[in-house]
Amino acid sequence: MAATTTVVSLPAQPTQPSTQEQVKSKGELAIVWQRFRKHRFALLGLGALIFMLLISTAAPLAQWGPNEIDRSITDPQYVAHGFAPPSTTHWFGTDELNRDMFSRILWAGRISLAVGFLTVAIGATIGIFVGALAGFYGGWLDTVLMRITDLFLSFPFLPTLILISAMLHQYKFGAVDITLVQVTTIVCVLALLGWMDTARLVRGQFLSLLNRDFVLAARALGADGRRIMLRHLIPNSLAPIIVAASLNVGAFIIAESAISFLGVGVSPPTASWGSMLADFQSYLRYSAVAVLLPGGAIFITVMAINFVGDGLRDALDPWLRNR
Amino acid sequence: MGVTLVLASMLLFGILNLAPGGPFDAQIAQSHVQDPTYLERLNKMIGLDKPIHERYLDWVGNVLHGSLGESWSIARGQQVNAIIGSRLPNTVMLMTLGLIFSLLIALVIGTISAVRQYSLLDNLFTAFSFFGISIPAFWFGLIMLKFFGLQLRIFPVGGIYSVGHENDLLDRAWHLILPMIVLSLLQVAQWSRFLRSSLLETLRQDYVRTARAKGQKERWVLLHHSMRNALIPLVTVIALAIPTLFGGAIFTEYIFNWPGMGQLLVNSVLSVDWPVAMGVVIITAALTIMANFLADVAYVVVDPRIRY
């Protein structure tokens, strides 16, 4: 498989042996994209991910609302316990209350994807901040920050996540949008428990970059600490950060669905892939589709993200491979 | 090490006690009792009326005396130690068997993948590991339950033994198989990839070339020269996986109704039984810290080239 790809693509790369300037003129993003494109599964993953993002964004356009109950279903069997089979009106069938499964999957996707990407954004920001300070300034600040990182690492991830989510679930919110509050808390808790690997990564990168010639040159030219960090160190450590972040998105999506599955994440009637699975758990006997759909959505999304992450790893830094 | 645990427990306890109300709020709301002092009396019974720092000191005092306190709601008045003690063996059994099972499978898959790099089998195993890493454990558990438990009826749908067969080893083993597979999937996926790249690394080394040049059999080169060195980093990975396994056990136990620590955590958390939940998490945190320590020590033990 790999052999045929190279053979086919070889004539199409006359620009490859070009000079440094020509490669530079293409821009770094173009180079990354060129390498990423060769990764077949990464492209597939990217396609699947974009597809998921698009249809979730378009959820309000679906024929049924997420909490709309179809009362036109009259077959006593389906009136009793729901789960009408897929039809032209309900593409994926209905759930236990005869709500449209397709629409609910889409609406749930909004929550899962939003949680995944937002958490990574916040977590990576905290991680970069802590790691940069620790790595750049060293000394007592490094010791303190790394002690704190170790402290957070000593929390077992899932048990702590479940515990804190359950605690936050005790709070009652009056008139405010409960889903918004819950999603925000989930994102905050996940980010709080998931920034440590980025911090360690950034610190390590900084330590290895600090004595490189270009940093010494910048220092000799009189650049101050902030400029060296922002202009030289962070851009040069971005590759591993992006790779780690992209793989984290999948982990956070699974974590969100896990706590929703246990009933301490997003509460019903709001759909989340995890809470849908939790609902269907008691109806395992009636419907196989019910079990396959929400879990399948998580699985496909996470798999797509992992493929993209793997492709990014190869594209951003060929030396990171087989670490 | 100890300091980290103390700090971690302090933080967790503080966070938990920020929760409004206690285990009785929901019960009172559903009951017909109209007496407003009833809730107060109930809360006083479990010490919820005290301020947070007093509660924390009480709790620490208890822990220093070797007691994790009393359960609030899932088994009111019982010692948390006793509850955890009755659950721990089940989890340890599941985890140990899961660990051994994962390790065996990962060793086989990793070795085949490395020796036959880029072969059809290797590509299949790569696909499998992506599958294993991406699939949520609870979904995989539900699917196994649905098809092998409910549909085909090959395996029991939960519990650790059938009623009336408490001492039947075969029956217990039967109940173990599905949870063990679910628990192992992620580990197999990760470890086999790890072993593959680790083996590929060692197969390139000079000492392997020397061994081959000496004319030693390929099998001996693989097992004696390559594998022994490839396993060194795996030791760390396995030690660090112990807490992860415990986390995975939460969902496996929950889905398969396995009376272990994970199920206990879920049940206690859902019925606002903070002392029990806290006990489980503290034990897991201690396990995590110990596993980190163990990983460092084990590395030095198995690799004589490293000295501190």
Contacts between the chains, C-beta under 8 A, distances in Angstrom:
chain1	res1	chain2	res2	distance
A	1	B	123	7.8
A	2	B	118	7.2
A	150	B	4	6.3
A	151	B	4	5.7
A	151	B	7	5.5
A	151	B	8	6.2
A	151	B	11	7.7
A	153	B	288	8.0
A	153	B	292	7.8
A	154	B	4	4.9
A	154	B	5	7.0
A	154	B	8	5.1
A	154	B	285	5.8
A	154	B	288	5.6
A	154	B	289	5.1
A	154	B	292	7.6
A	155	B	8	6.0
A	155	B	12	7.4
A	155	B	285	6.3
A	155	B	288	7.6
A	156	B	243	4.9
A	156	B	246	6.7
A	156	B	247	6.2
A	156	B	281	6.8
A	156	B	284	4.3
A	156	B	285	5.8
A	156	B	287	7.4
A	156	B	288	5.0
A	157	B	243	7.9
A	157	B	244	8.0
A	157	B	247	6.2
A	158	B	247	3.5
A	158	B	248	7.9
A	158	B	250	5.8
A	159	B	246	7.6
A	159	B	247	6.5
A	159	B	250	6.9
A	159	B	265	5.9
A	159	B	280	6.6
A	159	B	281	4.7
A	159	B	284	5.0
A	160	B	12	7.0
A	160	B	281	6.3
A	160	B	285	7.9
A	162	B	250	7.2
A	162	B	265	6.6
A	162	B	266	7.1
A	162	B	269	5.7
A	163	B	12	7.0
A	163	B	15	8.0
A	163	B	16	6.8
A	163	B	265	7.8
A	163	B	269	6.3
A	163	B	277	5.7
A	163	B	278	7.8
A	163	B	281	5.5
A	164	B	15	6.1
A	166	B	269	4.1
A	166	B	270	7.1
A	166	B	272	7.8
A	166	B	277	7.4
A	167	B	15	6.3
A	167	B	16	5.5
A	167	B	18	6.8
A	167	B	19	4.4
A	168	B	19	7.9
A	170	B	19	4.4
A	170	B	20	5.6
A	170	B	21	6.2
A	170	B	272	6.9
A	171	B	19	7.7
A	171	B	20	6.1
A	172	B	20	7.7
A	250	B	134	6.7
A	254	B	136	5.0
A	257	B	136	6.1
A	258	B	136	6.7
A	258	B	138	6.4
A	258	B	251	6.8
A	261	B	138	5.3
A	261	B	251	7.7
A	262	B	254	7.2
A	262	B	266	5.8
A	262	B	269	7.7
A	262	B	270	7.5
A	263	B	270	6.6
A	264	B	269	6.8
A	264	B	270	7.6
A	277	B	138	6.9
A	277	B	139	6.4
A	277	B	142	6.8
A	281	B	142	6.5
A	281	B	255	7.9
A	284	B	142	7.0
A	284	B	145	6.7
A	284	B	146	5.2
A	284	B	150	5.9
A	285	B	150	6.1
A	288	B	146	6.4
A	288	B	151	8.0
A	291	B	139	7.8
A	291	B	142	5.3
A	291	B	143	6.3
A	291	B	146	5.5
A	292	B	143	7.5
A	295	B	136	6.5
A	295	B	139	3.2
A	295	B	142	6.9
A	295	B	143	7.2
A	298	B	136	5.3
A	298	B	139	6.5
A	299	B	134	5.9
A	299	B	135	5.3
A	299	B	136	6.8
A	299	B	139	6.6
A	302	B	134	4.3
A	302	B	135	7.8
A	302	B	136	7.4
A	303	B	130	6.3
A	303	B	131	7.3
A	303	B	134	3.9
A	306	B	130	6.0
A	306	B	133	6.2
A	306	B	134	5.3
A	307	B	130	7.1
A	322	B	197	5.0
A	322	B	200	7.0
A	322	B	201	7.5
A	323	B	197	7.8
